Each structure stands twice: as C-alpha cells, then as structure tokens.
Amino acid sequence: MMKARIYTKFLGLVWLALFSGSVMAEGLVDSLVSQLGVTEAQASGGAGAMLSMAQDSLGDSDWSSLTSYIPEATDLASGVDLSNFTGDMGTSALGDVGSMLGGADLGQLANVASAFESLGLSPDMIAQFSPVILEYLKGQGGTDLVGKLTSLWTP
C-alpha cells in the first residue's frame, strides 16, 4: 500500500515535469539540470515542491513578487500538493520545533523531503536545489526575496 502511494505521488510529479514544467519553466529547470545533473522530471518536481512550500509560507505580496520574477513558479508550485507528502516524523511536531527555534517550518521541509524521495532524490538535495533557485531568482532581479526564501528552506 505504501509503495503504491509513493508510486502515485511520483507519477504526479513526473506528469508535472513533462506537461507543465518542461514547457513553462525551461530557464529554472534547465539551470537545475545543468548545475546539479538531475533529470528534467527531478528538477521540475523538486523545484515545484520547494516553490509550493514558498507559496504556502510567504504572504500574498511576497508570492506575487516571486512570480513576477519567476513566472513559471505558479505552474511548478501548483503541481505539487505538499499535504500529500508526509515525512516519517509528525509534521505538526516538526513545525512546532521549527517555529520555536525561529527557523524554517520543519513539517513543511519534511514534506518537501518526502517529495524529493518520491522523485528518486535524496532529501539532502534540498540544500543543493536551494542555492541554484536563489541564484536564478537573483538573476531575474528578485534579490529582495532571497533572505526570506533562505529562511524557509534552511532548517
């Protein structure tokens, strides 16, 4: 049952990569593929998971700014529902710990890690995706959001 659920999640992320990410997000996805050596599906799905977390965590104004710098962010993020992914630990407990420490929402990061695993990526790859996405954002003029996203994606 667990394998079937993971397989279904993986297929959803692959669909996102093939039918929305590869067309809409060539710049960001290509950067991830070339710099990290991941597949296009992994790049689209991983970026989608991280951007979905950003969409859930940033205020409307900041998300609007992010999508003005990276228009494909909406398509990537909308293809990943992080509530479908749960880490092995309770996500609400992790979120509470992260909030107490003033850092990232660890529950959300656990869900992103689960999404990465469903793509065949190690959760450690989040730390490799983050600087590539942030550099891409800076290159598009979004330096004002780098600090907020760094806080979101760093435990």
Steps between C-alpha positions, in 0.01 A plus 500: 500500500780741595690427176186555294445838666861607440479380140182702447667812643801441277280471192331828590835676524615345173179620334569849633852487363398374160192705434549828681853541628687409185300748295452781749813492714782439257728762653485388861466132419789515253715668766427222746563228241830647383636596842387198701494222242141403580238403245247749370225320693703517822581868444135592433364293786765612751462867408123457511515358852723781624292768330180345636647538847583862419148564373354353820736698723547840337241771521296586191716804422826306516360212294376749241847651487660159462271411210582829331867399505439132422166476314522120477502475881120483512484208257778312677354557848142421401604156381618395846261470794733465797217376720519174300854445627584429859834421651550215744472739794185692585497813291315715753755416769785587265328823406463591867871438565599708197278785613645492852851522355399786273598304191330321217175311538656158548168329432486661156867411443422138592229502234741648246751229594233234439424655160871487415514133602204422275705645213795276581694787655661503842347756738853640525445632148274773643820672614633477143179617332465803727809697389429430132141627535619800702768588244244468222267732696781753548575487129136589431520801737346341809773576753241637745357148552825306542517541878141388553540193280833411660324503839221280367725237349765485774424289809 
